[in-house]
Amino acid sequence: MKEYKFLDLGLANKHLEDELKQAACRVIESGWYLHGPETKSLEKELAEMCGTKHCIGVSNGLDALRLIFKAYIHMGKLHEGDKVIVQANTYIASVLSITDNGLIPVLCEPSESTLNIDSSKVEALIDDDVKAIMVVHLYGTPCWDEKLRAITEKHHLLVIEDNAQAIGAKAEAVGINGHNITCGLGHASAISFYPTKNLGALGDAGAVLTSDETLAAAVKALANYGSDRRYHNIYQGYNCRLDEIQAAMLRVKLRHLDEETERRNKIAATFSQHITNPLVVTPCIFPGMVQVWHQYVVRVQNRDAFRDYLLSNGIHTDVHYATPPHKQPCYAEMAYCQFPITEKMASEVVSLPIASPISIDDAIAIADVINKFQG
Ligand SMILES: *Cc1c(COP(=O)(O)O)cnc(C)c1O
């Protein structure tokens, strides 16, 4: 029986091994390990790709988000106690970045078709304290449409993108800067380069992108002890730097990102075409967007039985995410909240293997096994 691991990073990086080793050697020999030429080049390449004026490499995705909010607070654009709308079924890091800054998350139900924020439910949540919205491009599907754009403009909301899962994706509508690529849609965006992400480092890394010069300067200073120039500190800052080795690894992988997105799209299309079991709901493919399939998430009511059945056939799966943020012990104050769609999704979602390098024939074989699942 063939074994399909959910994700084997060593295998996924195998075809780049020579290039990665060369790049690592280049950094080792350069003697420059932080804030050097690799980081500068990566920042330039990412900003160009996303159509933003600035990109600041940072330590990880959560720090990227935290720094955006901290910078807005220092700029006087947000104040402690302000509210930020965010989708209730996101990964907890989105919410952590809000509460870490003394801001209040206002959770919004997702749409069952996009699994992203339900844009028809956003406006009802807006009151005078709501100053921003975090759009999370969950699983690699862009979270942006004409409706969201109109609402955010009408209510003058800051738009912060959590783009941890969708680098290279394109939305159906253009954002506030006239681009439709994720990271270039809102006022500021955060990327995670956690190793399992579509553009993954070989350790922790992240980035902040924006076309707002003041915000970029504030994030840059905050991430470097609050220092705007050497030994001069304008903020009580942090150390959230990106290192040169990771920047060099990411530059290698960035050159292959389009291939990776294409590969994932082919596998996703194959799954969606071949999975015909009525007990299994496949994710929507939206022709007007570019989705990048960080995860290929199906929904099944009898999830445990489904996962056990697949595993007994050598197919490893995962769940993103079984417990939504408002049900986590750290957010006990939200435990009374009810988000029936979020909770239903949390009980049904199953991620199929798509990140490991599987072939079209493998995807068809997996679909055939899924079609024989009887509940
Ligand atoms: C991975 C992830 C993050 C956090 O990124 P790290 O680099 O792990 O800190 C934030 N938001 C979402 C949606 C993520 O998937």
The ligand as an SDF file (V2000), in Angstrom:
LIG
                    3D

 15 15  0  0  0  0  0  0  0  0999 V2000
    0.7660   30.6140   10.3940 C   0  0  0  0  0  0  0  0  0  0  0  0
   -0.2470   31.6770   10.6350 C   0  0  0  0  0  0  0  0  0  0  0  0
    0.0380   32.8060   11.4000 C   0  0  0  0  0  0  0  0  0  0  0  0
    1.2750   32.9540   12.2480 C   0  0  0  0  0  0  0  0  0  0  0  0
    2.4750   32.8710   11.5640 O   0  0  0  0  0  0  0  0  0  0  0  0
    3.8060   32.4140   12.3640 P   0  0  0  0  0  0  0  0  0  0  0  0
    4.8870   32.6810   11.3650 O   0  0  0  0  0  0  0  0  0  0  0  0
    3.6490   30.9790   12.6840 O   0  0  0  0  0  0  0  0  0  0  0  0
    3.9070   33.2810   13.5520 O   0  0  0  0  0  0  0  0  0  0  0  0
   -0.9100   33.8020   11.4820 C   0  0  0  0  0  0  0  0  0  0  0  0
   -2.0960   33.6910   10.8550 N   0  0  0  0  0  0  0  0  0  0  0  0
   -2.4240   32.6120   10.1240 C   0  0  0  0  0  0  0  0  0  0  0  0
   -3.7470   32.5680    9.4400 C   0  0  0  0  0  0  0  0  0  0  0  0
   -1.5100   31.5610    9.9960 C   0  0  0  0  0  0  0  0  0  0  0  0
   -1.8450   30.4920    9.2710 O   0  0  0  0  0  0  0  0  0  0  0  0
  1  2  1  0
  2  3  1  0
  2 14  2  0
  3  4  1  0
  3 10  2  0
  4  5  1  0
  5  6  1  0
  6  7  2  0
  6  8  1  0
  6  9  1  0
 10 11  1  0
 11 12  2  0
 12 13  1  0
 12 14  1  0
 14 15  1  0
M  END
$$$$
